Amino acid sequence: MNLSLLILIPSLTVLALLVTRNRSQVCWLSFIGSLVQIGLALALYFAFTKERAAGNSSQMLFEQTHELFRTLHIRLHFGVDGISVAMILLTSLVVAAGVLVSWKIEKMTKEFYFLLILLSLGAYGFFISLDLFVLFFFLEISVIPKYLFIGIWGSGKKQYSANKLALMLMSGSALILVGILGLYFTCGNDFDILHLSQATIPDNVQYIIFPLIFLGFGVFTALFPLHTWVPDGHSSAPTAGSMFLAGISMKLGGYGCLRVAIYLLPNGATHYATIILVLSAIAILYGAFVTMMQKDLKYINAYSSVSHVGFTLLGMGMLTQTAIVGSVMQMVSHGLMTALFFAVIGMIYDRTHTRMVNEMGGLMKVMPFISTALFIVGLCSLGLPGFSGFVAEVTILVGSWQNNDLFHRTATVAAAASIVVTAVYILRAIGQTVMGPIRNKSFEGLRDAAWNEKLAAIILIAGILTIGLMPGWLYQLLQPAAEIITSRLGLGIK
């Protein structure tokens, strides 16, 4: 499998968009390009599992190396493990769904799709890069497009939200860059992740560099209290922008925390694990209780994302193999779930011109498909068995409970208790939105989802159900990579 195709296909798509003038052609070209991305992601998954089944136990598969700057030891070094493959699958599904729900974008259509595909290029490059400098480059590709998405196509306080998002993400990037340079100069001027993993990094150096990198990526993944850009950014972004921000961008941060901070600096991770767990538990409970007070559907999904991402960081902070597998499963599950949630919110807003739950009601009567999709994503969010949310959160909680001391188990119980709060705000929001009588008579003539909206929802629902009903394939995909990470921690907890 040639990993360069994951960079080449989005690159060719954006170049083709630049010379395309017809709006319809722009939409179809973007959609076809996104379908090719899904095809490549699936081909990568099957090729990866085939190699593993054949006995290839290399840490990274399909490695490619090309020199960029020999004197600075900067290389295009690509390779994937199970975690990378899972993130690539997630990205392809969210991008395709984002293209479909944006089908009726009228304002600067070509530029909109150009930025959306460019974001996918940055995500793919980030997930396959094994050189820290190149990984950082692909991470930065996504910052300016997100700013433009909100500033041009956003709504509400879009300028404030765009500026806040850009400033906070660039601050996180600055911390990451300082941490990466610290690793580079400490380990003999080398950016290669696999080489750095073999280097001996003194504990006192790890204690300095780890918080820089973890906090830097933590900004991207909404680590409490660095999460404040999330509700403002999501509420002002266009639908596809919100889908990418929550579904993919926040996962770049989680992936970076795991791949760079915890994997390369295991003693630093062990040293700061208690702080990570405290912040994660606060995020889970804080996000859940704040969500209960929201009336705007986008703010409900945004603050609930803070809570759900808290589970991701909790799994990392527990430092057990099962918890780390659950953490990555939560990243994939949350990416699909929150992308679907924002897609459905966008569909509702396009028709009702409101996101306030107390202004809606009875939408099931006029929009049965959209209402059903809202039910499905809500049940996934509250952790109902059969959906991906249940599988991911239970795996994290089981892995967390393997730490048998009072502190870790208290954090586990606190996280589990948030599920009850989640059920309250999800069921209340869905009930007020789609159940009961139609409160506004103007809603009686609303149309249900169009073909493109139905296809977008089906793509994301298929991913949610595939994980929820058959989680074994994902667990087996992630388990070897998680084992390598925990073996470096030296805790002996499986």
HUGINOR-V124523 format. One record per residue. RES is the residue in one small letter. NEAR is the number of other ideal C-beta (glycine too) atoms within 10 Angstrom. D_FIRST is the distance of its C-alpha to the first C-alpha in Angstrom with 1 decimal. Layout:
BEGIN
res->RES near->NEAR d_first->D_FIRST
res->RES near->NEAR d_first->D_FIRST
END
This chain:
BEGIN
res->m near->17 d_first->0.0
res->n near->11 d_first->3.8
res->l near->24 d_first->6.1
res->s near->15 d_first->8.9
res->l near->16 d_first->8.7
res->l near->26 d_first->10.2
res->i near->18 d_first->13.0
res->l near->14 d_first->13.3
res->i near->20 d_first->14.0
res->p near->26 d_first->16.7
res->s near->15 d_first->18.1
res->l near->14 d_first->18.6
res->t near->23 d_first->20.1
res->v near->19 d_first->22.6
res->l near->12 d_first->23.5
res->a near->17 d_first->24.2
res->l near->23 d_first->26.3
res->l near->9 d_first->28.4
res->v near->7 d_first->29.7
res->t near->19 d_first->30.2
res->r near->7 d_first->33.8
res->n near->11 d_first->34.2
res->r near->13 d_first->33.8
res->s near->10 d_first->32.6
res->q near->13 d_first->30.0
res->v near->20 d_first->28.8
res->c near->22 d_first->28.5
res->w near->14 d_first->26.7
res->l near->19 d_first->24.3
res->s near->29 d_first->23.4
res->f near->18 d_first->23.0
res->i near->13 d_first->20.8
res->g near->22 d_first->18.6
res->s near->27 d_first->18.6
res->l near->13 d_first->17.7
res->v near->17 d_first->14.6
res->q near->26 d_first->13.7
res->i near->16 d_first->14.5
res->g near->12 d_first->12.4
res->l near->21 d_first->9.2
res->a near->22 d_first->10.4
res->l near->13 d_first->11.2
res->a near->12 d_first->8.0
res->l near->24 d_first->6.5
res->y near->19 d_first->9.8
res->f near->10 d_first->10.0
res->a near->15 d_first->6.9
res->f near->21 d_first->8.5
res->t near->15 d_first->11.8
res->k near->11 d_first->11.2
res->e near->15 d_first->10.4
res->r near->17 d_first->13.5
res->a near->8 d_first->15.5
res->a near->7 d_first->15.0
res->g near->6 d_first->16.6
res->n near->10 d_first->14.1
res->s near->8 d_first->16.3
res->s near->11 d_first->14.9
res->q near->13 d_first->15.8
res->m near->16 d_first->12.5
res->l near->20 d_first->9.1
res->f near->19 d_first->6.2
res->e near->15 d_first->9.3
res->q near->14 d_first->10.2
res->t near->12 d_first->14.0
res->h near->9 d_first->16.2
res->e near->10 d_first->19.9
res->l near->14 d_first->21.7
res->f near->10 d_first->25.2
res->r near->8 d_first->25.8
res->t near->6 d_first->29.3
res->l near->12 d_first->28.3
res->h near->17 d_first->25.2
res->i near->19 d_first->22.9
res->r near->21 d_first->19.3
res->l near->18 d_first->16.1
res->h near->25 d_first->14.5
res->f near->25 d_first->11.4
res->g near->19 d_first->10.2
res->v near->25 d_first->10.6
res->d near->22 d_first->12.9
res->g near->24 d_first->14.4
res->i near->26 d_first->16.5
res->s near->26 d_first->14.0
res->v near->24 d_first->12.1
res->a near->26 d_first->15.6
res->m near->27 d_first->16.6
res->i near->24 d_first->13.7
res->l near->22 d_first->14.8
res->l near->24 d_first->18.3
res->t near->27 d_first->17.9
res->s near->26 d_first->16.6
res->l near->27 d_first->19.5
res->v near->31 d_first->22.1
res->v near->30 d_first->21.3
res->a near->23 d_first->21.6
res->a near->31 d_first->24.8
res->g near->29 d_first->26.1
res->v near->27 d_first->25.8
res->l near->24 d_first->27.7
res->v near->26 d_first->30.5
res->s near->25 d_first->31.1
res->w near->18 d_first->31.7
res->k near->11 d_first->35.4
res->i near->20 d_first->35.1
res->e near->7 d_first->37.8
res->k near->9 d_first->38.1
res->m near->13 d_first->35.8
res->t near->20 d_first->33.2
res->k near->20 d_first->30.9
res->e near->16 d_first->31.1
res->f near->25 d_first->30.5
res->y near->27 d_first->27.2
res->f near->21 d_first->26.2
res->l near->24 d_first->26.7
res->l near->27 d_first->24.9
res->i near->27 d_first->21.7
res->l near->20 d_first->22.2
res->l near->27 d_first->22.4
res->s near->27 d_first->19.1
res->l near->23 d_first->17.6
res->g near->23 d_first->19.4
res->a near->30 d_first->18.3
res->y near->28 d_first->14.5
res->g near->23 d_first->15.2
res->f near->26 d_first->17.5
res->f near->26 d_first->15.3
res->i near->28 d_first->12.4
res->s near->26 d_first->15.1
res->l near->26 d_first->16.4
res->d near->22 d_first->19.2
res->l near->27 d_first->22.2
res->f near->20 d_first->23.4
res->v near->21 d_first->20.3
res->l near->25 d_first->20.0
res->f near->21 d_first->23.7
res->f near->16 d_first->23.2
res->f near->19 d_first->20.8
res->l near->27 d_first->23.2
res->e near->16 d_first->26.0
res->i near->15 d_first->24.5
res->s near->25 d_first->25.3
res->v near->19 d_first->29.0
res->i near->14 d_first->30.6
res->p near->20 d_first->29.1
res->k near->22 d_first->30.3
res->y near->21 d_first->33.7
res->l near->19 d_first->33.9
res->f near->26 d_first->32.9
res->i near->31 d_first->35.9
res->g near->17 d_first->38.2
res->i near->16 d_first->37.9
res->w near->21 d_first->37.0
res->g near->21 d_first->38.3
res->s near->14 d_first->41.7
res->g near->15 d_first->44.4
res->k near->14 d_first->44.6
res->k near->20 d_first->41.5
res->q near->12 d_first->42.4
res->y near->12 d_first->43.3
res->s near->23 d_first->40.2
res->a near->22 d_first->37.9
res->n near->16 d_first->39.8
res->k near->17 d_first->39.7
res->l near->26 d_first->36.0
res->a near->19 d_first->35.2
res->l near->12 d_first->37.7
res->m near->19 d_first->36.6
res->l near->25 d_first->32.8
res->m near->14 d_first->33.7
res->s near->15 d_first->35.9
res->g near->24 d_first->33.1
res->s near->18 d_first->30.9
res->a near->13 d_first->33.8
res->l near->18 d_first->34.0
res->i near->28 d_first->30.3
res->l near->18 d_first->30.6
res->v near->14 d_first->33.7
res->g near->26 d_first->32.0
res->i near->22 d_first->28.9
res->l near->16 d_first->31.4
res->g near->18 d_first->33.3
res->l near->23 d_first->30.4
res->y near->18 d_first->29.7
res->f near->10 d_first->33.3
res->t near->18 d_first->33.8
res->c near->19 d_first->30.9
res->g near->10 d_first->31.5
res->n near->10 d_first->30.0
res->d near->21 d_first->26.4
res->f near->25 d_first->24.1
res->d near->20 d_first->21.1
res->i near->20 d_first->20.8
res->l near->14 d_first->20.0
res->h near->15 d_first->22.9
res->l near->22 d_first->25.2
res->s near->16 d_first->24.6
res->q near->9 d_first->26.2
res->a near->13 d_first->29.1
res->t near->6 d_first->32.5
res->i near->20 d_first->33.5
res->p near->10 d_first->37.2
res->d near->12 d_first->38.1
res->n near->10 d_first->40.3
res->v near->16 d_first->37.5
res->q near->23 d_first->35.2
res->y near->14 d_first->38.0
res->i near->16 d_first->38.2
res->i near->23 d_first->34.5
res->f near->25 d_first->33.3
res->p near->20 d_first->35.5
res->l near->22 d_first->34.6
res->i near->26 d_first->30.8
res->f near->29 d_first->31.3
res->l near->20 d_first->33.9
res->g near->29 d_first->32.0
res->f near->26 d_first->29.0
res->g near->26 d_first->31.6
res->v near->21 d_first->33.0
res->f near->27 d_first->29.8
res->t near->27 d_first->29.7
res->a near->30 d_first->33.5
res->l near->26 d_first->34.8
res->f near->22 d_first->38.5
res->p near->10 d_first->40.6
res->l near->20 d_first->38.1
res->h near->23 d_first->37.2
res->t near->14 d_first->39.8
res->w near->24 d_first->37.6
res->v near->25 d_first->35.9
res->p near->24 d_first->38.8
res->d near->22 d_first->39.9
res->g near->29 d_first->36.5
res->h near->25 d_first->35.6
res->s near->23 d_first->39.0
res->s near->25 d_first->39.0
res->a near->29 d_first->35.5
res->p near->24 d_first->34.7
res->t near->24 d_first->33.0
res->a near->30 d_first->29.5
res->g near->28 d_first->30.2
res->s near->29 d_first->31.4
res->m near->31 d_first->28.4
res->f near->30 d_first->26.0
res->l near->27 d_first->28.4
res->a near->29 d_first->28.8
res->g near->32 d_first->25.5
res->i near->26 d_first->23.1
res->s near->27 d_first->25.2
res->m near->25 d_first->27.0
res->k near->28 d_first->23.8
res->l near->24 d_first->22.8
res->g near->27 d_first->26.0
res->g near->27 d_first->25.5
res->y near->24 d_first->22.1
res->g near->25 d_first->23.7
res->c near->27 d_first->26.6
res->l near->25 d_first->24.5
res->r near->24 d_first->21.8
res->v near->25 d_first->24.3
res->a near->28 d_first->27.8
res->i near->28 d_first->27.8
res->y near->19 d_first->25.1
res->l near->24 d_first->26.4
res->l near->28 d_first->30.0
res->p near->22 d_first->30.8
res->n near->18 d_first->34.5
res->g near->24 d_first->34.8
res->a near->24 d_first->33.2
res->t near->17 d_first->35.7
res->h near->15 d_first->38.5
res->y near->21 d_first->37.9
res->a near->19 d_first->36.8
res->t near->13 d_first->40.2
res->i near->12 d_first->40.2
res->i near->23 d_first->36.8
res->l near->25 d_first->38.1
res->v near->14 d_first->41.3
res->l near->22 d_first->39.6
res->s near->25 d_first->37.1
res->a near->23 d_first->40.0
res->i near->14 d_first->42.0
res->a near->27 d_first->39.2
res->i near->28 d_first->38.9
res->l near->18 d_first->42.6
res->y near->19 d_first->43.4
res->g near->27 d_first->40.7
res->a near->25 d_first->41.9
res->f near->15 d_first->45.6
res->v near->18 d_first->45.2
res->t near->25 d_first->43.2
res->m near->15 d_first->46.3
res->m near->10 d_first->48.4
res->q near->20 d_first->46.2
res->k near->13 d_first->47.2
res->d near->18 d_first->44.5
res->l near->25 d_first->41.4
res->k near->23 d_first->39.0
res->y near->20 d_first->40.8
res->i near->27 d_first->40.6
res->n near->29 d_first->36.8
res->a near->30 d_first->36.6
res->y near->25 d_first->38.9
res->s near->29 d_first->37.4
res->s near->28 d_first->34.0
res->v near->24 d_first->35.7
res->s near->26 d_first->36.7
res->h near->30 d_first->33.4
res->v near->30 d_first->31.5
res->g near->28 d_first->34.3
res->f near->33 d_first->33.0
res->t near->30 d_first->29.5
res->l near->28 d_first->31.4
res->l near->29 d_first->33.8
res->g near->32 d_first->31.0
res->m near->27 d_first->29.8
res->g near->26 d_first->33.4
res->m near->29 d_first->34.1
res->l near->26 d_first->31.7
res->t near->24 d_first->31.2
res->q near->22 d_first->27.9
res->t near->23 d_first->28.8
res->a near->28 d_first->29.9
res->i near->28 d_first->26.7
res->v near->30 d_first->24.6
res->g near->31 d_first->27.1
res->s near->28 d_first->26.8
res->v near->30 d_first->23.1
res->m near->28 d_first->23.9
res->q near->28 d_first->26.7
res->m near->30 d_first->24.6
res->v near->26 d_first->22.4
res->s near->32 d_first->25.6
res->h near->29 d_first->27.6
res->g near->29 d_first->25.0
res->l near->30 d_first->25.2
res->m near->32 d_first->28.9
res->t near->28 d_first->30.1
res->a near->32 d_first->28.1
res->l near->30 d_first->29.8
res->f near->31 d_first->33.1
res->f near->31 d_first->33.1
res->a near->30 d_first->32.1
res->v near->31 d_first->35.1
res->i near->24 d_first->37.4
res->g near->22 d_first->36.6
res->m near->24 d_first->37.4
res->i near->22 d_first->40.6
res->y near->15 d_first->41.6
res->d near->16 d_first->41.1
res->r near->18 d_first->43.6
res->t near->18 d_first->46.1
res->h near->9 d_first->45.9
res->t near->15 d_first->46.2
res->r near->22 d_first->44.1
res->m near->14 d_first->47.1
res->v near->19 d_first->47.2
res->n near->10 d_first->51.1
res->e near->15 d_first->51.2
res->m near->22 d_first->49.2
res->g near->19 d_first->49.7
res->g near->18 d_first->49.6
res->l near->24 d_first->46.4
res->m near->18 d_first->45.3
res->k near->16 d_first->48.0
res->v near->17 d_first->46.7
res->m near->23 d_first->42.9
res->p near->13 d_first->41.9
res->f near->16 d_first->38.2
res->i near->27 d_first->37.9
res->s near->22 d_first->40.3
res->t near->17 d_first->38.3
res->a near->24 d_first->35.1
res->l near->26 d_first->37.2
res->f near->18 d_first->38.4
res->i near->21 d_first->34.9
res->v near->28 d_first->33.6
res->g near->26 d_first->36.9
res->l near->22 d_first->36.8
res->c near->29 d_first->33.3
res->s near->29 d_first->34.6
res->l near->21 d_first->37.6
res->g near->23 d_first->35.5
res->l near->15 d_first->36.6
res->p near->11 d_first->35.1
res->g near->13 d_first->32.6
res->f near->25 d_first->30.8
res->s near->26 d_first->28.1
res->g near->29 d_first->30.7
res->f near->20 d_first->32.6
res->v near->26 d_first->29.7
res->a near->31 d_first->28.6
res->e near->26 d_first->32.2
res->v near->16 d_first->33.4
res->t near->26 d_first->30.6
res->i near->29 d_first->31.6
res->l near->21 d_first->35.3
res->v near->15 d_first->34.9
res->g near->26 d_first->33.0
res->s near->26 d_first->35.7
res->w near->17 d_first->38.5
res->q near->18 d_first->37.3
res->n near->20 d_first->39.0
res->n near->8 d_first->42.5
res->d near->7 d_first->44.6
res->l near->8 d_first->46.6
res->f near->11 d_first->44.8
res->h near->21 d_first->41.3
res->r near->14 d_first->42.8
res->t near->12 d_first->44.8
res->a near->21 d_first->41.8
res->t near->23 d_first->40.1
res->v near->13 d_first->43.2
res->a near->16 d_first->43.5
res->a near->25 d_first->39.9
res->a near->17 d_first->40.5
res->a near->12 d_first->43.8
res->s near->23 d_first->42.0
res->i near->18 d_first->40.6
res->v near->10 d_first->44.2
res->v near->19 d_first->44.6
res->t near->23 d_first->41.3
res->a near->17 d_first->42.6
res->v near->14 d_first->45.8
res->y near->23 d_first->44.4
res->i near->24 d_first->41.8
res->l near->15 d_first->44.2
res->r near->13 d_first->46.9
res->a near->24 d_first->44.7
res->i near->21 d_first->43.4
res->g near->13 d_first->46.9
res->q near->17 d_first->48.5
res->t near->29 d_first->46.0
res->v near->24 d_first->45.7
res->m near->16 d_first->48.5
res->g near->14 d_first->52.2
res->p near->7 d_first->54.1
res->i near->16 d_first->53.0
res->r near->13 d_first->54.7
res->n near->14 d_first->54.3
res->k near->7 d_first->55.6
res->s near->9 d_first->53.5
res->f near->19 d_first->50.4
res->e near->10 d_first->51.7
res->g near->8 d_first->50.3
res->l near->17 d_first->46.8
res->r near->10 d_first->44.0
res->d near->16 d_first->41.0
res->a near->22 d_first->37.3
res->a near->16 d_first->36.2
res->w near->9 d_first->33.2
res->n near->17 d_first->30.8
res->e near->23 d_first->32.1
res->k near->16 d_first->31.9
res->l near->16 d_first->28.2
res->a near->32 d_first->27.4
res->a near->25 d_first->29.3
res->i near->15 d_first->27.8
res->i near->21 d_first->24.2
res->l near->28 d_first->25.2
res->i near->20 d_first->27.6
res->a near->12 d_first->25.0
res->g near->24 d_first->22.9
res->i near->25 d_first->26.2
res->l near->16 d_first->27.3
res->t near->15 d_first->24.0
res->i near->26 d_first->24.3
res->g near->20 d_first->28.1
res->l near->12 d_first->28.4
res->m near->10 d_first->25.5
res->p near->18 d_first->24.7
res->g near->9 d_first->23.6
res->w near->12 d_first->19.9
res->l near->24 d_first->19.8
res->y near->18 d_first->22.0
res->q near->13 d_first->20.0
res->l near->23 d_first->16.9
res->l near->24 d_first->19.0
res->q near->16 d_first->21.4
res->p near->15 d_first->19.7
res->a near->24 d_first->19.1
res->a near->26 d_first->22.6
res->e near->13 d_first->24.0
res->i near->16 d_first->22.8
res->i near->22 d_first->24.4
res->t near->23 d_first->27.7
res->s near->13 d_first->27.9
res->r near->15 d_first->28.3
res->l near->19 d_first->31.0
res->g near->11 d_first->33.0
res->l near->17 d_first->34.7
res->g near->8 d_first->34.1
res->i near->16 d_first->33.8
res->k near->12 d_first->31.2
END
